[in-house]
Amino acid sequence: MVCAADGIPGVVCANNLKFAASVGKTVLSAPTPFERRKSVGMKIREIRAAGLRGRTPKGGWTIESQPQDCIHTLIAVLTDDGVTGWGSAFTNDDLVRGALAVLRPLYQGQNALEPERVSEMLRQNTFWLGRGGSITHTISGIDIALWDILGQATGQPVGRLLGGRYRDRVRPYASLLMQEPDRMAGELLPLKEQGFRAFKVGWGPFGRRDAAMDEAIVRAAREAIGGECLLMVDAGASDAFWPRDYKWALRTAEMLAEYEVTWFEEPLPPDALEDYVALRRQSRVPIAGGEVLTRRQSFQPWLRAGAFDIVQPDATKVGGLSESRRIAWMAEENGARMIPHGWNTAVGLAADLQLASAFSNTDLVEYLTGSAFIDELVKDPWKLDAQGMLAIPEKPGLGITIDLQALEEFTGLKAFLD
């Protein structure tokens, strides 16, 4: 029976009881688990952080990351109903724990089935700490975990809750650092043998030496993967003290067009809005960027100005799935496409897969290759099909199960959820 007041099947309400009395019957239908949680509420009991260490991959940065550095932190949201959601934050665990201490009075006891409201409440009430940075990154992890909880509570994959599933599989692109030209084939061919049919090469020597080196790297990459595969190039201009300017970016874009590059990522420093706009207007290759921006408001001027063909919010930085969804809508309204930045963890990848299912033109996801934090953190390993596609989990929530033994290895934390 459906309650006329709120449309929830099986809920005993006043209208049901009146109707039953009028026909001499008793309503015996019991509330489902979700209906019980909806009426009683599933409260946030505790939030824990676990920094990933020991197998941290190189980032290609000027000051290179080391295996023991903590760059990514997993977040677990525990509820009073026994449901746990997982998120990921692109921030050192010391900073995440500090942020959680500040946020605790705000999130403690909140309804865990309301990710957008809770995340927005956390943002609105921490403006005085600065908008963006570690607080926002931490809220990102909380938001992802709350969507995971909502999916588990409703028995639905997060993508359906975000608006619906346009696809049940998506093409991942293998994301790896550039090497000297004579080493590119050795890096790319094993990935092609694994089934990847799209590749992004970035950072490394590119843009740091001369035009001849840049072209030699791209030529070697294209020759290795063949003309049938997608090739993307990431200059990595958000690196410290990036030495190149607009004219270099325009000349390089012309070179990349000759190799049928799908997009040119971060060709300019991350604050060069006017140069990005000019470059997009002149370049034959689509321009991508936005991975270092946080909060949807930061993306507005870039998208309205037409700075990107492809915008790349990182769900583990930008504010979680709630903000990523809004940015994707904004991109569509301004003639751009959202392809999420995914240089993070298995939890981040799972979040990106759900995003890809919910947006019709998000047809690629980033797959950081050679990272134990992607490949070994979940119990069911990621697998490419014969067409080089990755299945989007249909299980409730993010659709993944964290391997707690691997988590202990990467964090040094025993019995993390006990």
N, C-alpha and C positions, 0 to 999 in steps of 0.2 A: 504494500500500500504506500502511496506517496503523500507526504504531508503537504497540504495546499499552502502552508505558510512559507516553507523554505525549499520545497521540491526535493527533499532527500528521501530516496526509497527506503522503506522499512522502519522509519522513525515513528515512534508512537508520539503523537502530538494531540493537542486539544481537539482539533478538527476531526482527527481520526476517531477519537473516543466518542465525540458527539454523534458522528455518523454511525459508529458501531452500536451505540445505545439505541439509535432510532430504528435499527433493523434487528435488535435483539442479539447481537453478536459481540464477542470480545476480541480486541486486537491483541494478538500474541506475538507479532513479529518482533524479533530482538534487533537492537542496533548492531550494525557491522562495526569492525574495529575502527575504521575511519570515522564513522558517525560518533562513536564514543569519544574519540580523540577530539573531534570537532566541538563537541559539547563541553567536554571536560577541559580540553587543552593539553597539548604536549609541551612541557616546559623545558627550557634549557637549564640543565643542572650544572654543567661544568664544561669548560673548553680547555683542551690540552694542546700543547705544541711539541713537535718532534722534528728537530733539525736533521737534515740528511748530510752525512759525512762519509769520508773514506773512499768513495768512488766518484767524487765530483768531476764531471767532464771539463775539458778545456773550453774556454769561451772565445778565444782569439783576441782577448783584450790586451792593451798595452802592458798592464801589470796582470800577468796571467793568473788565473785561478789555479789552486793546488788541490789535490785529492781530498785533503782534510778540511778545506774551506767549506763553510756552510752558506750556501746561496739560496737553497730552497728549503722550506719548512712545511711539513704536513700539519694540518689542524684537524682535530677530532672534536666534534660537538656531541656531547653526551646528554641525553634527555632523561627525565624522570620516568619515562615509559619504557626505558631499556633500548631505545633505538639510537644508533650512533651514525652520524654523517661525517663524511671525509671531505676536506678541502685542502688547498695548497696555496702557499704564499711565496712570492718571489722575493724573499727577504731572509736575512740571517735570523736564527732562532732566538738569539739574545734580544734583538729588536722586537720580534714577535711576542715574546713573553712580556717584555715591557709594555707593549701596546695592549696586550690582554689584561694586564693589571689595571691599566687606565680604563679600559672598556668594561671591566667586570661589573661595576655597579649599574651599568646600562643594560647589559645583556642578561644578567642573572635573572632567571624566572620568566623571561620573555617566551612568547608562543613560538615554538620551533617550526610551526607549520606556516609561518608568514615571512619567507625570506626577504622579499622586497621591502616590506614595511620595517622589519628589524634592521636591515642593512642601511636603509635610508635614515632611520632614527639614529643609528650609530654615527653616520656621517654628519648629520645635522647638529649633533651635540658634541662634536669634537672639532668644530671649525677653528677654535682658538688654539689648537695644536698645529695648525697648518693643514691645508687641504692637499692631500697627496702624500707620498712618502710611506714610511713604515706603518702608520696608522691605517692608511687606505689599503696597503698591501695586505695587512692582517684582516681587515674587514672583507677583502676579496676572498680569503680562505674561509672565513665564517660564512659568507654568502653561499659559496659553492657547497659547503657542508649542509647548510639549511635546505637548499634545493634537493640534495641527496636524501635528506630526511623526509621532505615532502613527498618525493617519489616513492620512497619505501612505505610511507604511511598510506598512500593512495593506491599502491600497487601499479604505478605507471612509470615509464622511463621519463627522465627529466625533459627530454626533447618534446614530448607530447604536452607536458605542462607548460612549456615555453611557447606553445602555440600550435603544435602539430608536427608530424613527421613527414617531410617531403621526400625523404629517402631513407633506406635502411642500410646503406653502405656509402662510403665516400673514398675518394682517392687521397692517400697520404703522400706527401712529398718528403723524400729523404733529405734531411737538413744536415749539412756537414761543412767543416771548415775547408777553405781553400789551401792548397799546397803548391809547391813549385810545379811548373807545368809537367815535368817528367814523372811526377808522382800522382797526378790527378787520375789517370786510368786505374792505377792500383787501388785508389780509394773508391772509385765509382763502380767499377765492374762487379765486385762482390755484392754490392747493393742491388745492382740490376739482376744478378743471378738469384737474389732472394725474392725478386718479384716486383721491386719498385719500378715505376714507369714515369716518375716525376722526381726532379732533383733540384735542390737549392744549394749553391755553393757560395760561401761568403767569408768576409774578413781575411785573415792571413795576409799574404803580400799584396793583395789587391788594393790599388790606390795608394800604396805606400812607397812605390818605387817609380816606375815610368809606364808610359802608354804601351810600350812593346811587351812588358811583362803582363800587364792587364789582359791584353788580347791573347797572348800565348796561353794564359790560364784558361780563358773562356774557350779558345779553340780546342785545347786538349780535352776539356770537359765535354764539349759537343761531339767531338770525334769518338770519345769513349762511350757515350750513351746512345749515339745515333740520332738521326733526325726525327724518329717517331716518338721520342720521349720529350716531356716538358723540361725546360731548363730555366731556372730563376737565378738571378745574381744579386747578392747582398753586399753592398760596399761596407756596411758597418760604420757609417759616419757618426753614430752616437758614441763611438770610442773617444777616449780622452785626447784632446788636442788634435782633432781631425785636420789634416793639412790641406785638403782640397776645397775648391770653390765651385760656384755655379758653372763657370766656363768648362771646367774639367768634367763636371757631371753631364753637361750637354754633349761634349765631344764623346764621352764614354757611352752615353745612350745611343749615339749614332753607330758606334762600333758594335754595341750589343744587338742592335736591330739586324745587322748582317748575319748574326748567328741565331736569329729567331728566338731570342730570349723572351720568356713569358712576362716577366716584370723585372724592374730595376728597383731594388729595395734600399732604403736609407742611403740615397746618394749624396745627401747634404746633412749638415748638422741639424739636430732636432728642434732648434728654435728658428730656423731660417724659413719662415712661412712664405715671405714674398718670393724667395728663390724657388721654393717648391712649386708655387703657383705658376711661375714663369716656365719652369722646367716641364711641368705637365703639359702646358700649352704647346711647347715646341718639340717634345720628345715623341718619336715614333713608337717607343717602348712604353708600356704602362708603368706608372710610378706608384710605388708602395711605401708605406711608412706608418708611424703612429705607435710603435710598440713601447715607447718610453712615456707616452702620455697616460695620465690617470684621471679618472672621473669623466663622466660624459660631457660635462661642461667644457673641459679642455679640448674636446674634439670639435665642438661647434664651429669655432672660427676657421679651422682647417677645412672642414667639409663644406661649409658655406662659401669659402673662397675658391674651392675647386683645387685643393692642393694634392689630392690623392685620386688615383684610379682605384686603388685597393687600399683599404684601411685595415690596420692590424692591431686591434686591441688585444692585450694579454689578460685573460680572465683572472690570472693569479696576481695581477697588479692593479687593474683598472677599477676594481670594485666588485669583481665576481661575475656571475652569469647575469645578474640583474642589470648591471651597467652595460655589459657586453651586448645584451639584447637591445637595449635602448640605442646604443651606438650603431648597431646593425640597421635598425629602423632609420636612424638619421642618415646613414650612408645611402640607403636606398632612395630616400627623399632628395638626396643631393647628387645623384648620378654616380655613386661609387659602389664598390662591392666590398663586403666584409669577409676577410680570410683571417682567422685568429692567429696571433703569434703564439707559438707553442714550445718555446725553448725552456721546458720546465720539468714536469714529473708525469708519472702515469695518471695521477689524479687530474692534473691539468689537461692531459690528452683526453681523458674520459669526458671532461667538461666540454672540450672543443668538439668532440664527436656529437654530443647532444646538441650543441649549438648548430653544427652543420646539418643535423637532421631537421632543425626548426626553421631554416632559411633557404629559400629556393635557389639563391645564387651563391651560397657558400659551398662550393663543390670541391674544396681542397682543405686539408688540415696538415699542419707541420708535424713531422715525426723526427725528433732528435735522435739520430742514430748513434749507436755505441754507448748509450747511457744506461747504466744499471738501474737508475731511478725511473726509467721508462720500461725497460725490458723485464726487470726482475722483481718489481714491487707488487705486482698483482699475481693472484694464484693462477688465473687463466691467461697464458701469454697471448700477446697480440699476434694475429696471423693474417697474412695477405692471401687473397684468393687468386685464382688463375689470371684474373684481369688486373692484378695489382691493387685491388680495392680492399678497404678495411671495413669489416662489419661494425655497425653502430649498435651497441648493446641494447637489447629490448627488455632486459630485466628491470625491476623497479629501481628508481633512483638513478645514480650514475651507471649502475649496471656492472660494477666491479667489486671484487673482494680483495682487500689488502692482505698480502702475505705477511703475517705478524712475525714470522721468523726472519724474513728479509728485513722487515722494519727494525727489528732488534739489531741486526747486523749493521744497518746503515745509520742507526741513531745511538746505539749503545744503551737503549732504554729497555729494561726487562719488564714484562707484564704491563705494557703501556696502558692498556685499557682496564686493568684490574683496579 
